[in-house]
Amino acid sequence: MLNDAQNLASIEIYPWTAIPMLPIVIIVLAFNFFGDGLRDSLGPLSAMSLLQALPAPGSYQRTGVGRYDSAYDVSALANASFAAVGQQLALLMQATGLSDEVLPVTLPVTVDQRLASLWLAIVLPPRAGNCQASGIRSRATYPCRDGWIRLHTNLPHHRAAALGVLGCAADPAAVRRAVLCWSGDALEAEIVAAGGVAAAMRSRADWLSHPQGQAVAAEPLIHWDAARTVTLRPRAAASSAAPLLGLRVLDLTRVLAGPIATRTLAGFGAEVLRIDPPGWDEPGVIPDISLGKTMASLDLRQDADRRRFEELLAQADVLVHGYRPDALDRLGFGRATRDSLAPNRIEVSLSAYGWSGPWAQRRGFDSLVQMSAGISDAGARWAGADKPTPLPVQALDHATGYLMAAAVLSALRQAVVKGVTQTARLSLARTAEQLASLPEQTTAAPLLGQATPADYCSQLEDSSWGPALRLRPALLVGDATQMHWDSPAQACGSAPARWSNT
């Protein structure tokens, strides 16, 4: 999911005014006390502000059945994250004249729970062996002296950092023996200090009492920075079938939340240009998340490529990135530079462990955050297992990705209606807290089961890896607006770094 300051250049990037003041105060206090229930009853009032929370279940329609067998209600998280995209798109369509509804009425949003749950897994299975199987190699949990730890070593420099601390060969048995000599917290700290990525398993209680857990719990689900004035480019070709047509999205993200966000925007017509370092690949992942995107590469160590990147950013409407805090500054593209090059951009970013606290700069991935935040431990207790039991899918990545897309739509609507925008920041760790706060799921609901032929589109997708099937869309806005992609999944670096029609 995450990226580093060096990585783009080398390996990993990773009208309220008419309402009297007193009612506003009353409304704000009521929201603080009563939460989602009041939000349902007030309805349109919540549509007048930027996206702040997951939609309440009663605010959208749901079809389909099936749930993941898990300690947490992963399918409810899937429903709500898809619904967030749908509701924000409906509001944007209303603001841009692509729907006939007038507030407080917006287009209805429908989420197919079965399909939404399946979209949280891999949605492009191989056909006749032409596509690579999904999964990231070299991730494993090991028993340590006082519990469990997860090492994430799929990137060479992460592997080297872990092996250097352990002082052993790159052999699973040797690693296992070496890890047993360490306490989890100590090994985690040493690997992270060496530039690696690891997470000791903590309980929910341990995480909530940890300084970083406390910092994350105090953060909003979506953090919005101060407003700035913007002027959006006209998009005359946009329609109810493709409401984001003509929108340029510059994608500086990696596995997995960020690419899901930009794939979602592409599904509604946006032109997404993803920039990777030369030679970058994510085996088994790219076929799933490059759908509808232009996949280009630039080396920011080269002056010509840096100048090209500046031109692309200046012409972009939206910037989505997964850098750790301050990483873009170290690349020479800090906030002041971005404001100068692209003053009218919408910007959304994410981190692993939040934007405050002692771990704000820490690299991380979905599976590691699950270990840190107590989700894997809670799963083990729920399953009666003697080892970490993560979620059945990378739900933190996927849900955060859809929320990032919804944040882009929310910021776009604010720009249309008010002529201002705000930058949004999200994190996997804060999404984990949102998941943990959901009510327990009922075991009476049927389990999801494997995807069936009826779950897939009838037309084959001619991807860079050969023909393959894609899941049917899980989200419907109004009667006909659904995600669809005009171009298939493509390999990294397969296209020039340029916008169409420029």
Secondary structure, DSSP 8 states (H G I E B T S, - for coil): --B-TTTTTSS----GGGS-HHHHHHHHHHHHHHTHHHHHHHGGGGGGS---S---GGGSEEE---B--SSS-HHHHHHHHHHHHHHHHHHHHHHTTSS---TT----EEEEHHHHHHHTS-----STT-S-----SSEEEEEETTEEEEEE--SHHHHHHHHHHHT--S-HHHHHHHHTTS-HHHHHHHHHHTT--EEE---HHHHHHSHHHHHHHHS-SSEE---EE------TT--SSSTTTT-EEEEE--SSHHHHHHHHHHHTT-EEEEEE-TT---TTTHHHH-TTEEEEE--TTSHHHHHHHHHHHHH-SEEEE-B-TTHHHHTT--HHHHHHH-TT-EEEEEESS-SSSTTTT----HHHHHHHTTHHHHHHHHHT-SS----SS-HHHHHHHHHHHHHHHHHHHHHHHHSEE--EEEEHHHHHHHHHHS----TTS-B-----GGGB-SS-EEETTEEE--B---EEETTTB----SS----TT-S-S--TT-
